Amino acid sequence: MTQGHALHSYTVSNSTGQDLLISHQLYQKVNTCAVQGYSVLTTEL
C-alpha cells in the first residue's frame, strides 16, 4: 500500500498542484473502496 501510494504520488507530481490534490483525493476514495470490497470478499469466503 505504502509503495503504491508513493508511486502514485510521484506520477501525479509531474502535473500541477491542483491536479495533485484532486488525484490524491480520488486515490484515497478508490483505495478505501478497494479495501472495503476486499474485506467483504474475504468475509464471504
Secondary structure, DSSP 8 states (H G I E B T S, - for coil): -HHHHHHHHHHHTTS-HHHHHHHHHHHHHHHHHHHHHHHHHHHH-
